Amino acid sequence: MKKIIYTCLISTSALINLYAEQTVRIITEGKLLDTHQEKELKRELSKILEKYSPDKTPVHIEITPSYKNSTAVLDEIYQGISGFNVDASDTQKVTQAGGNPTYGEVTPGAVNKLKDEFKFSSQDTLYDLGCGVGKLLSQAFIETPIKTCIGVELSAGRVKNAHGAKKRLDHIVKHKSHVLEPEVHQNLTAKNRKLEFRHEDITKINWREAFDTVSRGGRVFIWICSTCFSQELQNNLAQIFGQLAADSKRDFPEHVGNIIILTLKDFPRHDNGDKKLQNELLDKHFLLDKKHNLDMTWSSNVTVHQYSLKK
Ligand SMILES: C[S@@+](CC[C@H](N)C(=O)[O-])C[C@H]1O[C@@H](n2cnc3c(N)ncnc32)[C@H](O)[C@@H]1O
């Protein structure tokens, strides 16, 4: 079947698929054209198409709107953006902080599984510690009503790229929201939501948003794609989470159980067989709830440990 794809700019951008059966399907981005625009477009098109029709048979023209789904939005905002290449100074900085510059990402399919499991709500906050270019958070922000997404990343190049993607997303929301699928539109135009990327060491985070979330009764999810983190960095994180749990239980006892940690690398345990975590505060407040098997860019079925605050 002969198929010509043609981009047309008459009142609105349009894609024309011309098939051998002489039917032209115009898929407008978002809005339906009004009667006048539709008539104009059909007239202009007939003129163009006649040139290509050897026997000058009239062509049937159909016009339908098509909306951008979340995958199309993600593809658009991350076009040309990758976290896999960083310059030498970035690499050195990350290594010095106990991280590992080796890059990899959680796949969109794995993010879908997290969405199904946790049903992120408009009360919740999601942190990504070592967020790279921020794809996990962007996907969650576009596809769920989650209130706050905070990414923290030490590599300046990756944060710059995350900011670039965020800027493109803001542009779409401001200037092209009519082309978005209804659910995506609803998520992205809702008030009081935040998607933020910080150039910071993950051991120096200010947990203000986490406390705000717990105090409101929302849940805090902390994603750590820590496969390559040093044991020292993992120990520092254990210390930080133990303290975070102790403080939130002390200040908001009515909302205990609302902090959930998802870490690829497990926290270290004592060797004496009782399986207690090495960090006392972490052991006192967190429970290994569950293990998930999720696909990453470097391997499928990677174990992700889910810790939740003990009641
Ligand atoms: C494997 S990538 C994870 C990307 C993303 N979180 C995901 O799941 O798709 C880990 C990231 O952690 C960053 N990183 C390592 N140590 C860090 C630290 N101490 N503070 C902030 N970021 C760090 C690295 O630069 C890298 O971009």
The ligand as an SDF file (V2000), in Angstrom:
LIG
                    3D

 27 29  0  0  0  0  0  0  0  0999 V2000
   22.0180    4.4270   38.6210 C   0  0  0  0  0  0  0  0  0  0  0  0
   21.7700    6.1720   38.4580 S   0  0  0  0  0  0  0  0  0  0  0  0
   20.0270    6.2470   38.8250 C   0  0  0  0  0  0  0  0  0  0  0  0
   19.0990    7.0230   37.8870 C   0  0  0  0  0  0  0  0  0  0  0  0
   17.6570    7.1090   38.3650 C   0  0  0  0  0  0  0  0  0  0  0  0
   17.5420    7.2690   39.7800 N   0  0  0  0  0  0  0  0  0  0  0  0
   16.8200    5.9090   37.9580 C   0  0  0  0  0  0  0  0  0  0  0  0
   16.4710    5.1130   38.8290 O   0  0  0  0  0  0  0  0  0  0  0  0
   16.4730    5.7820   36.7760 O   0  0  0  0  0  0  0  0  0  0  0  0
   22.4630    6.7320   40.0280 C   0  0  0  0  0  0  0  0  0  0  0  0
   22.7190    8.2190   40.0890 C   0  0  0  0  0  0  0  0  0  0  0  0
   23.1250    8.5500   41.4190 O   0  0  0  0  0  0  0  0  0  0  0  0
   23.9930    9.6850   41.3310 C   0  0  0  0  0  0  0  0  0  0  0  0
   24.7310    9.7900   42.6010 N   0  0  0  0  0  0  0  0  0  0  0  0
   25.6710    8.9520   43.0890 C   0  0  0  0  0  0  0  0  0  0  0  0
   26.0800    9.3720   44.3110 N   0  0  0  0  0  0  0  0  0  0  0  0
   25.3850   10.5050   44.6060 C   0  0  0  0  0  0  0  0  0  0  0  0
   25.3560   11.3860   45.7320 C   0  0  0  0  0  0  0  0  0  0  0  0
   26.1320   11.1940   46.8020 N   0  0  0  0  0  0  0  0  0  0  0  0
   24.4970   12.4270   45.7010 N   0  0  0  0  0  0  0  0  0  0  0  0
   23.6910   12.6360   44.6280 C   0  0  0  0  0  0  0  0  0  0  0  0
   23.6800   11.8280   43.5390 N   0  0  0  0  0  0  0  0  0  0  0  0
   24.5150   10.7710   43.5260 C   0  0  0  0  0  0  0  0  0  0  0  0
   24.8510    9.3460   40.0980 C   0  0  0  0  0  0  0  0  0  0  0  0
   25.4420   10.5190   39.5490 O   0  0  0  0  0  0  0  0  0  0  0  0
   23.8210    8.7180   39.1560 C   0  0  0  0  0  0  0  0  0  0  0  0
   23.2740    9.6820   38.2830 O   0  0  0  0  0  0  0  0  0  0  0  0
  1  2  1  0
  2  3  1  0
  2 10  1  0
  3  4  1  0
  4  5  1  0
  5  6  1  0
  5  7  1  0
  7  8  2  0
  7  9  1  0
 10 11  1  0
 11 12  1  0
 11 26  1  0
 12 13  1  0
 13 14  1  0
 13 24  1  0
 14 15  1  0
 14 23  1  0
 15 16  2  0
 16 17  1  0
 17 18  1  0
 17 23  2  0
 18 19  1  0
 18 20  2  0
 20 21  1  0
 21 22  2  0
 22 23  1  0
 24 25  1  0
 24 26  1  0
 26 27  1  0
M  CHG  2   2   1   9  -1
M  END
$$$$
